[in-house]
Amino acid sequence: MEVNLNQNEEYKETELGLLPQDWEVVRLGDIAKKMRAGGTPKKGVKEYWNGEIPFVLIEDMTSCGLYLSKTKETITEEGLKNSNAWLVPENSLLLSMYATIGETAINTVPVATNQAILTIIPKSNFDNVFGAYLLKFNAERLKMQNIQSTQKNVNKGIVENFKIPLPPLSEQKKIAFVLSTVQEAKEKTEDVIKALKELKKSMMKHLFTYGPVPVEEAEHVPLKETEIGLVPEEWEVVRLGDVVEIHDKERVPLNSAERSKMIGLYPYCGANGIIDYVNNYIFDGEFVLLAEDGGFWRKFENTAYLMEGKFWVNNHAHIIRAIENRSINRFLLYWFIFDNIEKYTSGTTRKKLNQNVMKKILIPLPPLSVQQKITSILSAIDQKIEAEENKKKALEDLFQSMLHHLMTAKVRVNHLEVEA
């Protein structure tokens, strides 16, 4: 697929800026067979809910990608009849009008929607996939047309009169093809990331129960029951304070005004990661940062993270380092993520992991060689996840760039040959 960036095309001045001679500026209402919002059946009538008809909310649209095939909620035929909801035919273009204005999706099955969503059934000269991308690109301009209220919304009348650039149908389909190709690659990458994260969870459970042995050999590993569950017989269970150095006394919090006078290259870290960069540091080396307050401590959450090199830390993260020949920083990091550390926290509105309590966290302690093997296995998965996340970011950037260039005709694909 070749996209020509330097075609000699003739352009004309329009109310939407420079556009190719063969593009039109049209009202959205002029290229729609039908536009209609939905409605919500009464929540208190149980006969209206949990039926066979998917009921679309904006949250379904924001999480489904381009195509929507399932919803969190469903309604019955009775709910449909006794509300302003209606049965939207498949392959319609859905547009959010309230709060999150400009989200789009194409339903692959018949659905009903609530009143915050406008259904657009395109005429034959308006490709629905192109339309979904076009409205997503123009979401900010659409928001500027909103009705001033507690929630800044748009309505059917505003959408009908909204002006859009309209290429010839053949070019619409080619633009949709190019953008869908990138979008599909991104979604496949997201699926790989999700699978790798599930693999990591499974591997953690296996490794912290049986050690670094093949799955088929796990049943032959002698286990013992401990305060933290089953572990191999040769492992110890110890308190965290027995295997780490604690460097909390060296922390120095800086407020935003102080940091604004210290802008630099060194990470300034908090409970959940890097929050700023400053021109000085107070730590140099490899440390594990474990949230003291404002953190996420449940099983498989990002309870802790590793910092290497020169950095600064505020007073919302504990600073610990494994004692040499006793434990390994990354091993401790993976245990914190695997375990439910929340049970050690106190408080209601803002939970806190007190330092004295932190010292009493129970951890498994295999021989150092075993810790290293476990760390190597999990680190390899982390590296694959990072590579896929970098790929996803690159695809997102490519998509946004192509969306801008194609929708403004800075890049033309009208001569692109697309295989049927």
PAFI-579240 format. One line per 10 residues: their letters; for each residue y, z, x negated of C-alpha. Coordinates in steps of 0.1 Angstrom, whole numbers, padded with zeros to 4 digits. Layout:
N
a> Y,Z,X; ... .
END
This chain:
420
mevnlnqnee> 0000,0000,0000; 0032,-0012,-0016; 0066,-0001,-0004; 0095,-0022,-0015; 0127,-0002,-0023; 0149,-0032,-0032; 0146,-0057,-0004; 0177,-0078,0003; 0183,-0068,0040; 0214,-0074,0061 .
yketelgllp> 0228,-0042,0076; 0254,-0034,0103; 0277,-0005,0110; 0266,0016,0140; 0275,0049,0155; 0246,0063,0136; 0256,0048,0103; 0244,0017,0085; 0213,0002,0100; 0194,-0031,0096 .
qdwevvrlgd> 0205,-0060,0118; 0172,-0059,0137; 0174,-0022,0145; 0190,-0010,0178; 0208,0022,0187; 0194,0034,0221; 0194,0063,0244; 0161,0081,0243; 0160,0080,0281; 0161,0042,0280 .
iakkmraggt> 0128,0039,0262; 0109,0065,0281; 0089,0058,0313; 0091,0094,0322; 0106,0127,0310; 0097,0160,0325; 0095,0196,0315; 0067,0220,0325; 0066,0254,0341; 0047,0287,0339 .
pkkgvkeywn> 0024,0300,0366; 0031,0336,0376; 0016,0359,0350; 0005,0385,0375; -0018,0362,0394; -0052,0362,0376; -0064,0332,0397; -0038,0311,0379; -0050,0318,0343; -0080,0313,0320 .
geipfvlied> -0090,0280,0336; -0099,0246,0322; -0064,0232,0317; -0049,0237,0282; -0014,0253,0286; 0009,0244,0257; 0035,0269,0243; 0059,0262,0215; 0037,0283,0191; 0008,0259,0197 .
mtscglylsk> 0031,0230,0187; 0043,0247,0155; 0007,0254,0143; -0011,0222,0153; 0003,0195,0130; 0010,0161,0146; -0018,0161,0171; -0025,0189,0196; -0060,0193,0211; -0063,0230,0219 .
tketiteegl> -0041,0258,0230; -0042,0296,0230; -0038,0299,0267; -0053,0279,0297; -0045,0277,0334; -0065,0268,0365; -0059,0241,0391; -0044,0268,0413; -0020,0278,0386; -0010,0241,0382 .
knsnawlvpe> -0005,0236,0420; 0016,0268,0424; 0041,0263,0396; 0063,0237,0381; 0036,0228,0356; 0021,0193,0358; -0008,0175,0342; 0005,0157,0312; -0015,0126,0303; -0030,0124,0268 .
nslllsmyat> -0010,0106,0241; 0023,0118,0255; 0051,0130,0232; 0059,0167,0235; 0093,0180,0224; 0104,0216,0222; 0138,0223,0239; 0141,0261,0235; 0147,0282,0204; 0126,0261,0180 .
igetaintvp> 0143,0228,0190; 0129,0195,0178; 0092,0205,0172; 0070,0176,0182; 0033,0170,0189; 0011,0144,0206; -0015,0157,0229; -0049,0142,0225; -0062,0157,0258; -0045,0162,0292 .
vatnqailti> -0025,0194,0291; 0001,0214,0310; 0032,0228,0293; 0057,0256,0299; 0094,0250,0308; 0104,0251,0271; 0086,0218,0264; 0097,0183,0275; 0071,0156,0279; 0082,0121,0270 .
ipksnfdnvf> 0060,0092,0281; 0071,0063,0260; 0076,0027,0272; 0057,-0001,0255; 0085,-0007,0230; 0084,0029,0217; 0055,0040,0195; 0047,0077,0202; 0037,0086,0166; 0069,0070,0153 .
gayllkfnae> 0088,0089,0180; 0073,0122,0169; 0084,0117,0133; 0118,0104,0144; 0126,0134,0166; 0114,0158,0139; 0137,0141,0114; 0166,0143,0139; 0159,0179,0150; 0191,0193,0134 .
rlkmqniqst> 0213,0166,0151; 0196,0174,0184; 0203,0211,0179; 0240,0203,0177; 0238,0191,0213; 0226,0224,0225; 0238,0245,0255; 0255,0276,0243; 0235,0306,0256; 0217,0336,0243 .
qknvnkgive> 0191,0311,0231; 0206,0278,0220; 0186,0253,0240; 0187,0217,0250; 0177,0202,0284; 0163,0170,0298; 0198,0155,0303; 0208,0161,0267; 0175,0146,0255; 0178,0115,0278 .
nfkiplppls> 0213,0108,0264; 0204,0115,0227; 0210,0084,0206; 0183,0072,0182; 0178,0043,0158; 0150,0020,0171; 0133,-0005,0147; 0112,-0033,0161; 0079,-0021,0174; 0059,-0036,0145 .
eqkkiafvls> 0081,-0017,0120; 0078,0015,0141; 0040,0013,0137; 0043,0007,0100; 0066,0037,0095; 0042,0058,0115; 0013,0046,0093; 0030,0054,0060; 0041,0089,0072; 0007,0096,0088 .
tvqeakekte> -0011,0087,0056; 0009,0113,0037; 0006,0139,0065; -0032,0134,0067; -0035,0139,0029; -0015,0171,0032; -0037,0184,0061; -0069,0176,0041; -0054,0196,0012; -0047,0225,0036 .
dvikalkelk> -0083,0224,0047; -0094,0226,0011; -0071,0256,0004; -0085,0274,0035; -0121,0267,0024; -0114,0280,-0011; -0098,0312,0003; -0128,0318,0024; -0150,0312,-0006; -0130,0337,-0026 .
ksmmkhlfty> -0135,0364,0001; -0173,0357,0002; -0175,0358,-0036; -0156,0391,-0037; -0180,0407,-0012; -0209,0395,-0032; -0195,0404,-0066; -0184,0439,-0057; -0218,0446,-0041; -0243,0429,-0064 .
gpvpveeaeh> -0223,0420,-0095; -0222,0385,-0111; -0257,0374,-0102; -0268,0343,-0083; -0271,0348,-0046; -0308,0342,-0046; -0312,0371,-0071; -0291,0395,-0052; -0321,0411,-0034; -0335,0421,-0067 .
vplketeigl> -0304,0441,-0079; -0311,0479,-0077; -0283,0494,-0056; -0270,0529,-0049; -0250,0543,-0020; -0215,0556,-0031; -0182,0567,-0015; -0171,0530,-0016; -0204,0516,-0003; -0233,0499,-0021 .
vpeewevvrl> -0229,0491,-0057; -0254,0483,-0086; -0270,0514,-0100; -0255,0509,-0135; -0219,0510,-0121; -0198,0541,-0120; -0173,0550,-0092; -0142,0566,-0107; -0106,0574,-0097; -0080,0549,-0106 .
gdvveihdke> -0060,0575,-0125; -0089,0578,-0150; -0088,0542,-0161; -0051,0532,-0161; -0018,0540,-0176; 0010,0545,-0150; 0045,0533,-0160; 0065,0542,-0129; 0090,0563,-0148; 0102,0532,-0166 .
rvplnsaers> 0113,0514,-0133; 0150,0508,-0127; 0161,0496,-0092; 0191,0472,-0091; 0210,0465,-0059; 0220,0429,-0051; 0256,0435,-0064; 0243,0447,-0097; 0218,0417,-0099; 0246,0393,-0092 .
kmiglypycg> 0263,0404,-0124; 0230,0400,-0144; 0218,0365,-0134; 0192,0353,-0159; 0157,0341,-0166; 0136,0373,-0164; 0118,0380,-0131; 0130,0410,-0111; 0100,0423,-0091; 0095,0443,-0059 .
angiidyvnn> 0066,0454,-0038; 0053,0419,-0029; 0064,0397,-0058; 0094,0383,-0076; 0126,0387,-0056; 0153,0376,-0082; 0159,0368,-0118; 0181,0389,-0142; 0193,0386,-0178; 0173,0416,-0192 .
yifdgefvll> 0138,0431,-0189; 0122,0466,-0191; 0085,0456,-0194; 0068,0432,-0218; 0031,0426,-0215; 0004,0423,-0188; 0006,0448,-0159; -0006,0451,-0124; 0021,0458,-0098; 0007,0476,-0067 .
aedggfwrkf> 0030,0480,-0037; 0044,0516,-0033; 0062,0509,0000; 0069,0479,0022; 0036,0463,0010; 0005,0448,0026; -0025,0470,0019; -0052,0458,0043; -0084,0442,0031; -0078,0407,0016 .
entaylmegk> -0040,0410,0018; -0017,0406,-0012; -0017,0443,-0020; -0010,0438,-0057; -0001,0411,-0082; -0003,0405,-0119; 0028,0401,-0141; 0027,0388,-0177; 0055,0386,-0203; 0090,0400,-0199 .
fwvnnhahii> 0102,0413,-0165; 0121,0440,-0146; 0107,0461,-0117; 0124,0480,-0089; 0111,0513,-0075; 0090,0497,-0047; 0060,0488,-0068; 0038,0510,-0090; 0033,0497,-0125; -0001,0502,-0139 .
raienrsinr> -0021,0489,-0169; -0058,0492,-0176; -0068,0515,-0204; -0083,0494,-0231; -0121,0496,-0233; -0122,0512,-0198; -0111,0485,-0175; -0094,0451,-0171; -0062,0444,-0153; -0074,0414,-0134 .
fllywfifdn> -0106,0433,-0123; -0084,0461,-0109; -0062,0435,-0092; -0091,0419,-0074; -0104,0453,-0063; -0071,0462,-0048; -0071,0429,-0028; -0107,0434,-0017; -0104,0471,-0007; -0085,0485,0023 .
iekytsgttr> -0058,0504,0004; -0040,0511,0036; -0062,0541,0042; -0045,0558,0012; -0010,0553,0026; 0011,0577,0046; 0040,0573,0070; 0046,0554,0103; 0077,0533,0104; 0074,0524,0067 .
kklnqnvmkk> 0041,0532,0050; 0041,0545,0015; 0014,0547,-0013; 0023,0580,-0030; 0016,0580,-0068; -0005,0611,-0067; -0026,0596,-0039; -0028,0563,-0058; -0044,0580,-0087; -0072,0591,-0064 .
iliplpplsv> -0081,0556,-0052; -0118,0551,-0058; -0128,0520,-0077; -0161,0506,-0089; -0164,0506,-0127; -0190,0482,-0141; -0195,0477,-0179; -0166,0458,-0194; -0187,0427,-0199; -0195,0427,-0162 .
qqkitsilsa> -0159,0432,-0152; -0150,0402,-0174; -0176,0380,-0157; -0164,0390,-0122; -0128,0383,-0133; -0137,0349,-0147; -0155,0338,-0115; -0126,0349,-0092; -0099,0335,-0116; -0116,0301,-0115 .
idqkieaeen> -0113,0300,-0077; -0077,0312,-0080; -0070,0283,-0104; -0085,0258,-0079; -0064,0273,-0051; -0032,0271,-0072; -0039,0235,-0081; -0044,0226,-0044; -0013,0245,-0034; 0007,0225,-0060 .
kkkaledlfq> -0008,0193,-0046; 0002,0204,-0011; 0038,0211,-0022; 0040,0177,-0039; 0028,0160,-0007; 0053,0180,0014; 0081,0169,-0009; 0069,0133,-0007; 0067,0135,0031; 0102,0148,0034 .
smlhhlmtak> 0115,0122,0010; 0097,0093,0028; 0108,0106,0062; 0144,0106,0052; 0143,0071,0035; 0123,0055,0063; 0142,0069,0092; 0175,0059,0076; 0162,0025,0065; 0169,0032,0029 .
vrvnhlevea> 0133,0021,0024; 0120,-0007,0046; 0083,-0013,0054; 0088,-0042,0078; 0070,-0065,0053; 0042,-0041,0047; 0007,-0054,0054; -0013,-0027,0072; -0051,-0032,0077; -0061,-0029,0113 .
END
